[in-house]
Amino acid sequence: MARRFTFLKQLRDEKQWPVVAVDAGNQVRRFGVQPVFKFQRTVDALKQMKYDAAAFGRDDLRLPAGELFAVVADQNQDGNTPFISANVALLDESFTPRYRVVEAGGQKIGITTILGDEFVSQIKSDEVPTASVADGLNIVWPKLEAEDCDLYLLLAHASLEESAAIARQFPKFDFVVTAGGLGEPTHEPEPISNLPDGSTTKMIQVGTKGMYVGVLGLFPDASDKFRYQRVPLTDRYDDAPEMRRLMKGYQDQLEAVGLAGLEVKPIPHPSGNRYVGSESCGACHEDAYDVWKDSAHSHALDSLVHPGERSDIARHHDPECLSCHVTGWNPQKYYPYTSGYLSLEETPRMAHSGCENCHGPGSAHVAAETGDEDVSEMEILARRAAMVLKLEDAERRCMDCHDLDNSPDFHDEGAFQKYWDQIAH
């Protein structure tokens, strides 16, 4: 987001281009108190970046309707809400604009958005009125067409397949911008096949996690009317200070309310065991412990407490970051297990990514080995075996944290072996 704003400012201020900014939806990816905070901050960011249109994403609509309404209503007071939809509304159908016409550079851009039928079927709240994509666009398209725009955009929060099917059913859109697909977006817009009447609708993928921005240029007097470029938001773009302030405010908010305020509560581990800390492992497994101490895992939390990049924005109160940088959390669902990390003050032994994140909580194994629990030799062996993580299973366990979003390089061919060699024990 911080780099995106810098990029937009370069287009607007340095190149003096008239920019129409749009978003295909999903500002959050789960529900709960923290995603509500994140949605609020992200909508503030969209407003500051002067976004003209945004779709509602599937996960946005899993947030409480009242919270969604409050955020979007606040934007509506200034007449600046970017959210529009042909087939989704909040609380009342009259509240959410169905489409928008934006004038820029002497050109009229007609925009609407849809939430795919697959996702619409998952909405169970009476406070979020919905219609099928076809019903919504059958109402909206004639109104958009009557505006006689120079460019028609459909922002589709839907799968690739459904986005293409919608384009075939409503072929007058010049471009369908889809949130569907995984990983990197395509380099060029893709022509949609089997369109009626010789239409030439193309589909643009946005990719995941906002790591790219797609730039579609409209050159009305050129033989090549549309030009497109996919731009990776690398560190060539400095962080915009406005977004840095928003990011810091968000982290400060998480710190102020704490885990309790975020309704993040420890639950027992499915195994029934408790975490004991890597030092307990090292009492017997000295060689393996030394390997761990020399690895990045042994100081994983430091990168959140004292981040090298964005050093003014500590993130060690953020469950979505903590879950893979401490011991004893569910890495994909962002909650701690009983006896897992809570804070540097309360649970310093659980700081960083310890042995038990891969091997599981070790209380039963340690109790058997130390004699704290009187068990048979067979039970001792069984508890030892339960702590063993076979190499063929290790890659899958690693990907709980090193997923495609956070560690794309980890998914290259041969990457696991390269990284395993660094921590082999």
Sequence and secondary structure as in RCSB ss.txt:
>XXXX:A:sequence
MARRFTFLKQLRDEKQWPVVAVDAGNQVRRFGVQPVFKFQRTVDALKQMKYDAAAFGRDDLRLPAGELFAVVADQ
NQDGNTPFISANVALLDESFTPRYRVVEAGGQKIGITTILGDEFVSQIKSDEVPTASVADGLNIVWPKLEAEDCD
LYLLLAHASLEESAAIARQFPKFDFVVTAGGLGEPTHEPEPISNLPDGSTTKMIQVGTKGMYVGVLGLFPDASDK
FRYQRVPLTDRYDDAPEMRRLMKGYQDQLEAVGLAGLEVKPIPHPSGNRYVGSESCGACHEDAYDVWKDSAHSHA
LDSLVHPGERSDIARHHDPECLSCHVTGWNPQKYYPYTSGYLSLEETPRMAHSGCENCHGPGSAHVAAETGDEDV
SEMEILARRAAMVLKLEDAERRCMDCHDLDNSPDFHDEGAFQKYWDQIAH
>XXXX:A:secstr
 HHHHHHHHIIIIIS     EEE S S SS SHHHHHHHHHHHHHHHHTTEEEE   TTGGGS HHHHHHHHHHH
HHTT   B  SSB SSSTTTS S EEEEETTEEEEEEEEE HHHHTT   TTS B  HHHHHHHHHHHHHHT  S
EEEEEEES HHHHHHHHHHSTT SEEEE  SSSS  SS EE SS GGG   EEEE  STT EEEEEEE TTSSS 
EEEEEEE  TTS   HHHHHHHHHHHHHHHHHHHHHTT   B  TTS     HHHHHTT HHHHHHHHTSGGGGT
THHHHS SSSTT   TT HHHHTTTBSSEETTTTEEBTTS   TTT GGGBSS THHHH   HHHHHHHHTSS  
 HHHHHHHHHHH   HHHHHHHHTTTS TTT GGGGSTTHHHHHHHHH  
